[in-house]
């Protein structure tokens, strides 16, 4: 059953920002994490239970309407999720199908699960809290392309930072020489002119430079082309075109657990080096993200300022400037705490 959810009492977001963000799809788990048992997550300060049924994944508020028990502590039995407190069972539509203490009782109308939108896409489970939303989860076409090897960057990375600051750092093209000297082979900090244009659900930025990986043969001689596809509000897909023709794609999906806590779901896909250990690419991504996190967790204000007068912007910041303008356009305030 669909749910109309109100802003939680413990919300760390301004009301208008919470409402705007609830209309969008956010990552909450990797698909491989949903096996036999339900899992509990937080999204926009809402406690959510996610589980797998034979009919697909489901998400609902993480409580049973009978006595408020946490359904994520329960179990999945066949098509039903079962409450750990009194054994009440709920089918994939949210309908209560069994009350063990009174099996013949008429089930009260209120005793049901009000389902959120929940989908699997690109190896990630996405949830939308607003049942009337017309938005769709971000695309990750490489996940279904047989030419690509797809590697989740596990474990999930937690940032004591806002989701907006994290995504902006991922799309920033001027920080490589300063934040990543041990991981990227770049000595020249000059950012060449690059293009930013509207995208389907956000923007597209194309950037070409000598930024390669430390240890790559000829890294400082070749030019790498990077194309950022930013899907509002907190997902970015980066396609890196290697000089030899290979493509490395990174899906950076930030989940706003609360205003200043973000869980990062990253997936890497590559159409080359399929014989190389995937552990190497996961370890490298953790190193890069660790370097970024050290900076982002220290930024002030923690909120990403949507008002462009609040911080100074230069030509190299075109992506973040357009990103902030788009966030304001979807209804986020002067400072938004996500």
C-alpha positions as CSV (number, residue, x, y, z in Angstrom):
1,X,0.0,0.0,0.0
2,X,1.4,3.5,-0.8
3,X,2.2,5.8,2.1
4,X,2.0,9.5,2.6
5,X,4.8,10.2,5.0
6,X,5.3,13.3,7.1
7,X,8.6,14.9,8.1
8,X,10.0,12.8,11.0
9,X,10.1,14.4,14.4
10,X,13.9,14.0,14.6
11,X,14.5,15.5,11.2
12,X,17.8,17.4,10.8
13,X,16.6,19.0,7.6
14,X,14.6,22.2,7.2
15,X,11.0,21.2,6.3
16,X,11.1,22.5,2.7
17,X,14.4,20.8,2.0
18,X,13.2,17.5,3.4
19,X,10.0,17.6,1.2
20,X,12.1,18.4,-1.9
21,X,14.5,15.6,-1.3
22,X,11.8,13.1,-0.4
23,X,10.6,13.3,-4.0
24,X,13.9,11.8,-5.3
25,X,15.4,8.3,-5.4
26,X,18.3,7.6,-3.0
27,X,20.6,4.6,-2.7
28,X,20.1,2.5,0.5
29,X,21.9,-0.8,-0.1
30,X,23.9,-2.8,-2.6
31,X,21.7,-5.5,-4.2
32,X,23.9,-8.3,-3.0
33,X,23.3,-7.2,0.6
34,X,19.6,-8.2,0.4
35,X,19.6,-11.9,0.8
36,X,17.4,-13.9,3.1
37,X,17.1,-11.3,5.9
38,X,15.6,-7.8,5.9
39,X,17.9,-4.9,6.6
40,X,17.3,-1.6,8.4
41,X,18.6,1.7,7.0
42,X,18.1,5.4,7.6
43,X,17.2,7.8,4.8
44,X,16.5,11.5,5.4
45,X,16.2,10.6,9.1
46,X,13.5,8.1,8.4
47,X,14.0,4.5,9.6
48,X,13.4,2.2,6.7
49,X,13.3,-1.6,6.4
50,X,14.2,-3.1,3.0
51,X,13.7,-6.8,2.1
52,X,13.6,-9.1,-0.9
53,X,10.5,-11.0,-1.9
54,X,9.9,-13.4,-4.9
55,X,8.2,-10.4,-6.5
56,X,11.1,-8.0,-6.1
57,X,12.5,-5.7,-3.4
58,X,10.3,-3.8,-1.0
59,X,10.8,-0.9,1.5
60,X,8.6,0.4,4.3
61,X,8.8,2.3,7.6
62,X,10.8,0.1,9.9
63,X,8.1,-0.5,12.4
64,X,5.1,-2.8,12.9
65,X,1.9,-0.8,13.6
66,X,0.9,-3.3,16.3
67,X,3.5,-2.4,18.9
68,X,6.2,-0.4,17.1
69,X,8.7,-3.3,16.8
70,X,11.5,-3.0,14.3
71,X,10.8,-5.2,11.3
72,X,14.4,-5.2,10.3
73,X,15.0,-7.5,13.3
74,X,12.5,-9.9,11.9
75,X,12.7,-12.4,9.1
76,X,11.4,-13.2,5.6
77,X,9.3,-16.3,5.2
78,X,8.3,-17.1,1.7
79,X,6.6,-14.0,0.3
80,X,6.1,-12.4,3.8
81,X,8.1,-10.3,6.2
82,X,7.5,-11.4,9.7
83,X,7.6,-9.1,12.8
84,X,10.0,-10.3,15.5
85,X,7.8,-9.3,18.4
86,X,4.5,-11.2,17.8
87,X,5.0,-12.9,14.5
88,X,2.6,-10.8,12.5
89,X,3.2,-11.5,8.7
90,X,2.9,-9.0,5.9
91,X,2.8,-9.9,2.2
92,X,4.6,-7.9,-0.6
93,X,1.7,-5.5,-1.0
94,X,1.9,-4.7,2.7
95,X,-1.2,-6.6,3.7
96,X,-1.2,-8.4,7.1
97,X,-1.7,-12.1,6.3
98,X,-1.3,-13.8,9.7
99,X,-1.8,-12.9,13.3
100,X,-0.5,-16.0,15.3
101,X,-2.2,-15.1,18.6
102,X,-5.6,-14.7,16.9
103,X,-5.5,-16.5,13.5
104,X,-9.2,-16.1,12.8
105,X,-9.5,-12.4,13.9
106,X,-10.5,-9.7,11.4
107,X,-7.3,-7.8,10.5
108,X,-7.7,-4.0,11.4
109,X,-7.4,-1.7,8.4
110,X,-4.5,0.1,10.0
111,X,-2.5,-3.1,10.5
112,X,-0.5,-2.9,7.2
113,X,2.8,-1.8,5.8
114,X,2.7,1.5,3.9
115,X,5.3,0.8,1.2
116,X,7.8,3.3,-0.2
117,X,9.0,3.2,-3.8
118,X,11.8,0.6,-4.1
119,X,13.8,-0.5,-7.1
120,X,17.0,-2.3,-8.1
121,X,19.1,-0.6,-10.7
122,X,22.8,-0.7,-11.4
123,X,23.6,-3.1,-8.6
124,X,22.0,-0.7,-6.0
125,X,18.7,-0.7,-4.2
126,X,17.0,2.7,-4.5
127,X,14.2,4.1,-2.3
128,X,11.8,7.1,-2.8
129,X,9.8,8.2,0.2
130,X,7.2,10.2,-1.8
131,X,4.6,7.9,-3.4
132,X,3.5,10.6,-5.8
133,X,7.0,11.3,-7.2
134,X,7.4,11.1,-11.0
135,X,11.2,10.9,-10.7
136,X,13.2,7.8,-11.7
137,X,16.5,6.3,-10.3
138,X,19.7,7.3,-12.0
139,X,20.8,5.2,-15.0
140,X,23.9,3.1,-15.0
141,X,24.0,1.5,-18.5
142,X,27.4,-0.1,-18.1
143,X,25.9,-2.4,-15.5
144,X,24.0,-4.3,-18.2
145,X,26.6,-4.0,-20.9
146,X,28.5,-7.3,-21.4
147,X,31.6,-5.4,-22.4
148,X,32.0,-4.1,-18.8
149,X,33.2,-5.7,-15.7
150,X,31.1,-4.3,-12.8
151,X,32.7,-4.0,-9.3
152,X,30.9,-2.6,-6.2
153,X,33.2,-0.6,-4.0
154,X,32.7,-2.3,-0.7
155,X,32.3,-1.8,2.2
156,X,30.0,1.2,2.0
157,X,31.8,4.4,2.9
158,X,30.3,6.6,5.6
159,X,31.1,10.4,5.5
160,X,30.5,12.8,8.4
161,X,29.5,15.3,5.8
162,X,26.5,16.4,3.8
163,X,25.6,14.6,0.6
164,X,25.8,17.8,-1.5
165,X,29.4,18.5,-0.4
166,X,30.4,14.9,-1.2
167,X,28.9,15.0,-4.7
168,X,30.5,18.4,-5.4
169,X,33.9,17.1,-4.4
170,X,33.5,14.1,-6.8
171,X,32.8,16.4,-9.7
172,X,35.5,19.0,-8.8
173,X,38.2,19.2,-11.5
174,X,40.5,21.6,-9.8
175,X,41.6,19.6,-6.7
176,X,43.5,16.7,-8.2
177,X,47.1,18.2,-7.8
178,X,46.4,19.1,-4.2
179,X,44.2,16.4,-2.7
180,X,45.4,13.4,-4.8
181,X,49.2,13.7,-5.3
182,X,49.7,10.0,-4.2
183,X,47.0,8.5,-6.4
184,X,46.7,10.7,-9.6
185,X,49.7,11.5,-11.8
186,X,49.1,15.3,-12.2
187,X,51.6,18.1,-11.5
188,X,50.0,20.9,-13.4
189,X,47.1,22.4,-11.4
190,X,45.8,24.6,-14.3
191,X,42.3,23.7,-15.4
192,X,41.7,24.1,-19.1
193,X,38.4,25.4,-20.3
194,X,35.7,22.7,-20.3
195,X,32.1,22.4,-21.3
196,X,29.1,22.1,-19.0
197,X,25.6,21.5,-20.5
198,X,22.2,20.5,-19.4
199,X,21.6,16.7,-18.9
200,X,18.5,14.6,-18.8
201,X,18.2,14.9,-15.0
202,X,20.9,17.3,-14.2
203,X,24.0,18.3,-16.1
204,X,26.9,17.0,-18.2
205,X,30.5,18.3,-17.8
206,X,33.3,17.3,-20.2
207,X,36.9,17.8,-19.0
208,X,40.2,16.8,-20.7
209,X,43.6,16.9,-19.1
210,X,46.7,15.0,-18.2
211,X,45.2,13.6,-15.0
212,X,46.0,9.8,-14.9
213,X,46.8,7.3,-12.3
214,X,50.1,7.2,-10.6
215,X,52.1,4.3,-12.1
216,X,50.4,4.5,-15.5
217,X,53.0,4.4,-18.3
218,X,53.1,7.8,-20.0
219,X,50.6,9.2,-17.6
220,X,52.0,12.8,-17.9
221,X,52.2,12.7,-21.7
222,X,48.7,11.5,-22.5
223,X,45.3,13.3,-22.1
224,X,42.4,11.6,-20.4
225,X,38.9,12.7,-21.2
226,X,36.4,12.7,-18.3
227,X,32.7,13.1,-18.8
228,X,30.6,13.7,-15.6
229,X,26.9,12.9,-15.8
230,X,25.3,14.5,-12.7
231,X,21.8,13.2,-11.8
232,X,20.0,15.3,-9.2
233,X,20.2,15.4,-6.4
234,X,23.2,13.3,-5.3
235,X,24.4,10.9,-8.0
236,X,27.2,11.4,-10.4
237,X,28.4,9.0,-13.1
238,X,32.0,9.6,-14.4
239,X,33.2,8.1,-17.6
240,X,37.0,8.2,-18.0
241,X,38.3,7.6,-21.5
242,X,41.8,6.2,-21.4
243,X,44.3,7.2,-24.1
244,X,44.4,3.6,-25.3
245,X,40.6,3.4,-25.8
246,X,39.5,1.8,-22.6
247,X,36.7,3.2,-20.5
248,X,36.5,3.3,-16.7
249,X,33.1,4.3,-15.3
250,X,32.4,5.2,-11.7
251,X,28.9,5.6,-10.3
252,X,29.0,7.8,-7.2
253,X,25.7,7.6,-5.4
254,X,25.5,9.5,-2.1
255,X,22.7,8.6,0.4
256,X,21.6,11.4,2.8
257,X,21.2,9.4,6.0
258,X,20.8,12.7,7.8
259,X,21.8,16.3,7.2
260,X,25.5,15.6,8.0
261,X,25.9,11.9,7.6
262,X,26.2,10.4,4.2
263,X,26.6,6.8,3.1
264,X,28.4,6.5,-0.3
265,X,27.6,3.7,-2.7
266,X,30.2,3.5,-5.4
267,X,30.3,1.1,-8.3
268,X,33.2,0.8,-10.9
269,X,32.8,-0.6,-14.4
270,X,35.6,-1.2,-16.9
271,X,35.8,-2.6,-20.4
272,X,39.5,-3.6,-20.1
273,X,41.8,-5.5,-17.7
274,X,39.1,-8.1,-16.9
275,X,41.9,-10.5,-15.9
276,X,43.3,-8.1,-13.3
277,X,42.2,-8.6,-9.6
278,X,39.1,-6.6,-8.7
279,X,40.6,-6.1,-5.2
280,X,43.1,-3.7,-6.7
281,X,40.5,-1.4,-8.2
282,X,38.5,-1.5,-5.0
283,X,41.5,-0.6,-2.9
284,X,42.4,2.2,-5.2
285,X,39.0,3.7,-5.0
286,X,39.1,3.6,-1.2
287,X,42.4,5.4,-1.2
288,X,41.0,8.2,-3.5
289,X,37.8,8.5,-1.5
290,X,39.7,8.6,1.7
291,X,41.7,11.6,0.4
292,X,38.5,13.4,-0.5
293,X,36.8,12.6,2.7
294,X,39.6,14.1,4.8
295,X,38.9,17.5,3.1
296,X,35.1,17.3,2.8
297,X,34.6,16.4,6.5
298,X,36.4,19.5,7.4
299,X,34.5,21.9,5.2
300,X,32.5,24.8,6.7
301,X,29.7,25.4,6.5
302,X,28.8,21.7,6.4
303,X,25.8,22.7,4.3
304,X,26.3,23.2,0.6
305,X,25.5,26.9,0.0
306,X,22.9,27.1,-2.8
307,X,23.0,30.9,-2.8
308,X,26.0,31.7,-5.2
309,X,26.8,34.8,-3.2
310,X,27.9,32.8,-0.2
311,X,31.1,31.5,-1.6
312,X,33.6,32.7,-4.3
313,X,33.5,31.0,-7.7
314,X,36.0,31.0,-10.6
315,X,35.9,29.6,-14.1
316,X,37.3,26.2,-13.0
317,X,34.2,25.9,-10.7
318,X,31.7,25.8,-13.5
319,X,30.4,22.4,-12.7
320,X,29.7,23.2,-9.0
321,X,28.1,26.5,-9.9
322,X,25.6,24.9,-12.3
323,X,25.0,22.1,-9.8
324,X,24.1,24.6,-7.1
325,X,21.8,26.4,-9.4
326,X,20.0,23.2,-10.2
327,X,19.6,22.2,-6.6
328,X,17.9,25.6,-6.0
329,X,15.7,24.9,-8.9
330,X,14.3,21.7,-7.4
331,X,13.4,23.5,-4.2
332,X,16.3,23.5,-1.9
333,X,16.9,26.5,0.3
334,X,19.6,29.1,0.6
335,X,21.7,26.7,2.7
336,X,20.4,23.2,2.6
337,X,21.6,20.6,5.1
338,X,22.2,17.6,2.9
